[in-house]
Amino acid sequence: MNLGRKIRHMRELLNFTQEEVAEKMGVSQQTVSNIESNETVEHDQLEKMARALGVSA
């Protein structure tokens, strides 16, 4: 499983929408969608996503 899919899976387990995560990250919903569709994720995006979800990177 690639990293983007793992992020999406975690987001769904925590019952967050892409829009909610995007708002917490200060980015667009499309950015969250792009992150979730990539096999790799830049470190800074991963850290922001983890904070938005309330989990550790």
Backbone as CSV, one residue per row, in Angstrom:
resi,resn,N_x,N_y,N_z,CA_x,CA_y,CA_z,C_x,C_y,C_z
1,MET,0.854,-1.186,0.000,0.000,0.000,0.000,0.893,1.241,0.000
2,ASN,0.578,2.195,-0.872,1.405,3.396,-0.920,1.035,4.371,0.200
3,LEU,1.877,5.362,0.408,1.695,6.276,1.537,0.403,7.077,1.416
4,GLY,0.085,7.539,0.220,-1.152,8.296,0.026,-2.384,7.501,0.419
5,ARG,-2.402,6.233,0.047,-3.540,5.376,0.418,-3.604,5.164,1.918
6,LYS,-2.451,5.043,2.556,-2.435,4.891,4.024,-3.001,6.133,4.693
7,ILE,-2.648,7.301,4.169,-3.167,8.560,4.717,-4.683,8.610,4.547
8,ARG,-5.154,8.266,3.359,-6.600,8.261,3.106,-7.306,7.297,4.049
9,HIS,-6.736,6.120,4.217,-7.328,5.118,5.106,-7.419,5.662,6.541
10,MET,-6.361,6.294,7.019,-6.364,6.856,8.372,-7.410,7.960,8.484
11,ARG,-7.492,8.819,7.479,-8.480,9.901,7.489,-9.893,9.333,7.568
12,GLU,-10.153,8.303,6.777,-11.480,7.686,6.781,-11.784,6.989,8.097
13,LEU,-10.778,6.339,8.697,-10.978,5.698,10.004,-11.347,6.716,11.076
14,LEU,-10.788,7.920,10.945,-11.041,8.975,11.921,-12.270,9.815,11.562
15,ASN,-12.970,9.418,10.495,-14.200,10.089,10.058,-14.004,11.567,9.730
16,PHE,-12.898,11.888,9.078,-12.656,13.234,8.577,-12.921,13.255,7.080
17,THR,-13.500,14.347,6.592,-13.622,14.534,5.153,-12.357,15.211,4.648
18,GLN,-12.155,15.149,3.353,-11.021,15.854,2.768,-11.141,17.355,3.039
19,GLU,-12.347,17.881,3.004,-12.561,19.303,3.249,-12.161,19.693,4.673
20,GLU,-12.505,18.859,5.650,-12.145,19.149,7.038,-10.631,19.151,7.224
21,VAL,-9.973,18.170,6.641,-8.519,18.076,6.757,-7.864,19.252,6.044
22,ALA,-8.380,19.598,4.883,-7.835,20.727,4.127,-7.920,22.010,4.933
23,GLU,-9.039,22.222,5.591,-9.216,23.433,6.408,-8.202,23.462,7.547
24,LYS,-8.005,22.342,8.209,-7.047,22.269,9.307,-5.614,22.471,8.829
25,MET,-5.337,22.024,7.584,-3.991,22.157,7.030,-3.751,23.527,6.401
26,GLY,-4.833,24.246,6.119,-4.706,25.532,5.446,-4.431,25.385,3.956
27,VAL,-4.976,24.322,3.360,-4.804,24.064,1.935,-6.175,23.784,1.322
28,SER,-6.212,23.584,0.017,-7.471,23.276,-0.653,-7.785,21.784,-0.539
29,GLN,-9.049,21.461,-0.772,-9.460,20.059,-0.782,-8.722,19.312,-1.880
30,GLN,-8.472,19.986,-3.002,-7.761,19.360,-4.113,-6.348,18.962,-3.702
31,THR,-5.707,19.761,-2.854,-4.366,19.425,-2.363,-4.405,18.146,-1.544
32,VAL,-5.405,18.011,-0.681,-5.547,16.789,0.115,-5.778,15.607,-0.814
33,SER,-6.602,15.777,-1.806,-6.856,14.714,-2.777,-5.567,14.312,-3.486
34,ASN,-4.773,15.300,-3.873,-3.502,15.012,-4.540,-2.545,14.256,-3.625
35,ILE,-2.488,14.649,-2.364,-1.627,13.964,-1.397,-2.042,12.494,-1.303
36,GLU,-3.351,12.265,-1.195,-3.862,10.904,-1.033,-3.685,10.043,-2.281
37,SER,-3.487,10.668,-3.424,-3.342,9.894,-4.654,-1.885,9.621,-5.016
38,ASN,-0.948,10.174,-4.259,0.475,9.977,-4.536,1.047,8.809,-3.750
39,GLU,2.014,8.148,-4.354,2.705,7.055,-3.660,3.649,7.589,-2.597
40,THR,4.212,8.764,-2.842,5.113,9.392,-1.882,4.536,10.741,-1.484
41,VAL,4.912,11.211,-0.302,4.418,12.486,0.215,5.608,13.244,0.777
42,GLU,5.694,14.537,0.447,6.774,15.358,0.980,6.664,15.419,2.498
43,HIS,7.819,15.501,3.147,7.883,15.473,4.607,7.015,16.564,5.242
44,ASP,7.090,17.791,4.729,6.316,18.871,5.340,4.813,18.639,5.189
45,GLN,4.384,18.087,4.049,2.970,17.775,3.870,2.536,16.653,4.802
46,LEU,3.411,15.677,4.986,3.106,14.575,5.892,2.936,15.081,7.322
47,GLU,3.819,15.976,7.739,3.721,16.543,9.091,2.423,17.329,9.264
48,LYS,2.069,18.152,8.289,0.821,18.925,8.359,-0.388,17.999,8.407
49,MET,-0.354,16.970,7.594,-1.467,16.022,7.559,-1.606,15.301,8.898
50,ALA,-0.493,14.893,9.454,-0.520,14.196,10.750,-1.100,15.112,11.834
51,ARG,-0.670,16.365,11.856,-1.210,17.307,12.848,-2.706,17.495,12.650
52,ALA,-3.142,17.620,11.405,-4.565,17.813,11.111,-5.395,16.621,11.571
53,LEU,-4.825,15.430,11.454,-5.542,14.216,11.852,-5.376,13.905,13.343
54,GLY,-4.442,14.585,13.994,-4.201,14.328,15.406,-3.440,13.058,15.666
55,VAL,-2.562,12.689,14.724,-1.747,11.483,14.864,-0.283,11.839,14.653
56,SER,0.607,10.899,14.936,2.022,11.149,14.686,2.368,10.718,13.261
57,ALA,3.339,11.410,12.693,3.748,11.088,11.328,4.461,9.752,11.311
